[in-house]
């Protein structure tokens, strides 16, 4: 079955009206561009003009807008779903009183599965339409746009919430849900170890495979208390604080906008950092000995930083 037909069937089966990458509309834009391209002979005849009014004025702006809407919707729905599984603070007790905490885990997994399908089908649509763009224009601008999309944080497969859903799936699979034969959220999703270095791997639709390295590039150990920066790179929380030149007491939100990611060197990536709670639970279960040792080490460091912080605050207050 051609992807366009598969995509239309998926769209028709949606009960909720969600933002999508409009594959059909974008194909029409490319068709119009091709006609306009073939009707003019004032360029080399081999590639799209450097400033194509259809591509620059319609195709790419439309694609950016749709990708941004899809990522925003996916992140919001994934966050809401995972908060049902791990509600923060007093909300946990509030939800328990309302009876929502007793929500069937099978339905949670089904919701997650729908979210993963939503992310994957839109990721494939983007990949297909950019491939078609390059084919029509004899160019590599479509491939170059992928890098731009990653830097703009609108590449859905880069979303840290997808990593959280993968960990969520494995965590539930290891509980009593396994015996109830609940529907699988991912096919072939697993936490693997290569020379004691962990990674999350998963196979999605249309041969899309995700491999997420879970080794912190700062301390070169398994990420502990993991956080994902807005650029998508994952570090230990304490390592990220060190890279951002802030203490754990102040937190990553106190980082200066000029501070850069240690890997991609992109600035302003700390303020919107996301704590990966599901991944933290998964790793603490899978690496128990390492986790206990790291917990002891970090506890000492946290106490030391907290003591220094409050001593400096007292000195400032006393004017010493």
Secondary structure by P-SEA (a helix, b strand, c coil): ccaaaaaaaaaaaccccccccaaaaaaaaaaaaaaaaaacccccccccccccccccccaaaaaaaaaaaaaaaaaaaaaaaaaaaccccaaaaaaaaaccccccaaaaaaaaaaaaaaaaaaaaaaaaaaaaaaaaaccaaaaaaaaaaaaacccccccaaaaaaaaaaaaaaacccccccccccccbbbbbbcccbbbbbbcccccbbbbbbcccccccccccccccccccccccaaaaaaaacccccccccccccccccccccccccccccccaaaaaaaaaaacaaaaaaaaaaaaaaaaaaaaaaaaaaaaaaacc
